[in-house]
């Protein structure tokens, strides 16, 4: 059972440590690799800190 529940807020450090992937409000999927988000289809790399406001779920 996860220590997190729906609606919890995460810090950037928590996302980088425990997240493997996430989706945005636009329903785009990204893989988390360190401090970088990699779009699964296009391989576009974006710093995770630049996407915090767009993350819907981890």
C-alpha positions as CSV (number, residue, x, y, z in Angstrom):
1,X,0.0,0.0,0.0
2,X,1.3,3.4,-1.0
3,X,2.0,6.1,1.6
4,X,0.5,8.6,-0.8
5,X,-3.2,9.1,-1.6
6,X,-5.0,10.9,-4.4
7,X,-4.8,14.6,-4.1
8,X,-1.5,14.7,-2.2
9,X,1.0,17.3,-3.3
10,X,4.6,16.4,-4.0
11,X,7.8,18.3,-3.9
12,X,10.2,18.2,-6.8
13,X,12.6,16.0,-4.7
14,X,9.8,13.5,-3.9
15,X,8.8,13.2,-7.6
16,X,12.5,12.6,-8.6
17,X,13.0,10.0,-5.9
18,X,9.7,8.0,-6.1
19,X,8.2,8.7,-9.5
20,X,8.9,6.7,-12.6
21,X,6.5,8.4,-14.9
22,X,3.8,11.0,-15.0
23,X,1.1,12.5,-17.2
24,X,0.2,16.1,-17.8
25,X,-3.2,17.8,-17.8
26,X,-2.9,17.6,-21.6
27,X,-2.6,13.7,-21.1
28,X,1.0,13.5,-22.4
29,X,3.1,10.8,-20.8
30,X,6.6,11.3,-19.6
31,X,9.3,9.1,-18.1
32,X,11.3,10.5,-15.2
33,X,15.1,10.1,-15.4
34,X,16.8,12.0,-12.6
35,X,15.8,15.7,-13.0
36,X,14.6,15.3,-16.6
37,X,11.2,14.4,-18.1
38,X,11.4,12.4,-21.3
39,X,8.3,12.2,-23.6
40,X,7.8,8.6,-24.3
41,X,6.9,9.0,-28.0
42,X,9.1,11.9,-29.2
43,X,12.0,11.5,-26.8
44,X,11.8,15.3,-26.1
45,X,13.7,16.0,-22.8
46,X,12.6,18.8,-20.5
47,X,13.8,19.7,-17.0
48,X,11.3,18.4,-14.5
49,X,11.3,21.7,-12.6
50,X,10.0,23.4,-15.7
51,X,7.0,21.1,-15.8
52,X,5.7,21.1,-12.2
53,X,2.6,23.2,-13.0
54,X,1.7,20.8,-15.8
55,X,1.9,17.5,-13.9
56,X,-1.5,15.8,-13.3
57,X,-0.5,12.5,-11.7
58,X,2.7,10.6,-10.8
